[in-house]
Amino acid sequence: MSRTAASVLTAAERRVRRVAAAQRAARARAELLEDPQLGDKRALLTTLQAALPALPWNKVRQADVDDVSEGLSARAAVQRVRAAVANWEGVTTHTHRFGGIEFRLGRRELGHLHGRIADLPFPRHVRDELVAAGRARPHHVLPQSGWVSVPIRSEIDVPRVLELFRMNYERPWAGRYTVDR
């Protein structure tokens, strides 16, 4: 293949990638317009759109594109968990001492979210069962404690995380707290 043919092929590949990126941006824009709770995504999308023409398309890898889209869906998933748990009867939200948001029922912490991780306290034997079943990981800082960590990567993880928060919410000590109405 001559050098000219190789450069034409490269230019064609760049055009294909540019069109695909524009299509992904259009789909993301449509999704954002439908979701009023995700204003920060709108700002990110605007920034990305402004940067698109200047990107070196011949050096963009699919893994880079996947990382960006995964980050957006993870943020939406965290927001869904946050909204759901905060709406349970008797649950209050507080700023967690290490950053993020903490959920409490009375004085008991149900768990907390920071970044894309949910941390939840359980009795050690329950924690061992959850880890053995693959439903959670040992806590990322205190692996020998009863705490577990659950990464939130996408919307697919939301039901699993909510189930663990619900387990904590329905533990026997939870019945001791009355809710002021």
N, C-alpha and C positions, 0 to 999 in steps of 0.2 A: 504494500500500500504506500502510495507516495505521501510525502509530507503534507501536501495540499489536501489530499483526501482525509488524512488524519485530523487536520485542523477543521475541516468542514464537519466531520463526524463529531468532533468535540463541540463545535458551535451548535450543532443540532441537539446534542445531548443537553447543552446548557439551556436551549430554548424549551426542551421538554421539561426540564427541572423547574424552570421559571414558571411555566404554565401550571405545572402540578402544585407549586407553592402558592400561586395565585388562587387556584381552586381550593386548596386547604384553607387559605385565609378567608375566602368567601364563605366557606362552610362554618368556620369558627365565628365569623362576624354574624352570620344568621343565628347561630346558637346563642351568642351573647345578647343579641337583641331580644331574644325570648326570655332571658333570665335576668330580671331586674336586681337580684341580690349580688350579682357578680360584677360590680362596677370596676373593681381593680383589674379584672380581665380586660375590660374595655380599654383601660389605660395601657396595658401591656400590648394589646392588639394594635393600638394606634402607634405605639413606639416601633413595633415590629414592621408595620406597614411602611413607616417612614424609612426604615433601614433596608427593606427588601431590595430596592434597586442597586444599592451599593454592595450587596453581598457578593463574594466571589463564588458563583454557583458551581464552578468546576471543583470546588473544594468542600462543598456541603455534603455531609454523609447522612444516610437515612437514620442512623443512630442519633445524630444531633436533632433531627426533626422529631423523632420519637420522644426524645427527652423533653422537648418543649411541650409537646401535646400531653405527655404523661403528667407533667407538672401542673398543667391547667386542670386536668381531670382530678388530680389528687386534691387540689385546693377546693374544688367543688365538693368532693366527697367529704373532706374535713368539715366544710360548712354544713353539709347535710347532717352529719353526726352531731355537731354542735347544736343545731336548731332542734333536732329531735330530742336529745337528752335534756336540754334546757326547758323543754315544754312538759316534761313529766311532772306529775303532781308532787309538790314538796321540794323539788330540786332547785337549788340556788346555784348561781355561777359566781365565780370569784377569780381574780387574777392569781395564777399559780406563782409560788415563790421563785421558781426557776424559769418563768416565762410561760406563756400560753394561758389556757383557761382551765379552771378546776371546777368540778361539779360536786356538790355536797347535798346530802340528805340529812338534815339536822346538822350535827357536828361531824358526821362521818363523810370522808371523801369517797365518792364513788369511783373516781379516776380523774385523769386530766389529759388534755391534748396539748401538744406543743409540736409545731411543725407538722410533719406527716406521721406522727407517732401518737398512739393512744397508750397511756400507762394506767393500769388498773391494779388495785390491791386485792388479794384473795388470801384465804388461809393457805398455808404451805401445801397441804394435801390436795386442795383444789387446783392450785397453781401447777403442781406436778402432773395432774391429770390433763389439764389444758395443754401443757407443753408436750406431753407424751402423745396426745391426740393430734398435735399439729395445729391447734386452734390459736395458739399464742406462742411467743418466744419468751425465754427468761428475760427479766428486765435488763435493759441495755446498760444500766449503771450498777444496779444491785442484783446480780444474777442469782445469788444464793438466798434472796428474800422471797416473800410470797408475792411480790409484784410481778406482773407480766407486761410485756410491750407488744403492741400489735401495729405493724406498719400499715399506713393507709395510702395505697398507691393509686386507686381508682374507685369509681362508683361500685365496682364489684365487691370491694372490701367493706362497704357500709353495713350490710346486714350482719356480717360476722362481728364487727365492732359493736354495733348496737345490741347484739345478743349478749355480749360480755358485759356491757354496761347494765343491761336489764338483769343479768344474773346478780350483779352487785346490788342493784336497786331492790331486788326481791329477796335478798338474804334475810335470815330470821331476825336480825337486829333491826331491820327496817321497820317492822311493825310497832316498835316502841315509840316512834315519832309520830306525833299528830300534826296535821296540816291546819294552819290557821286559815279560816275561810272568810 
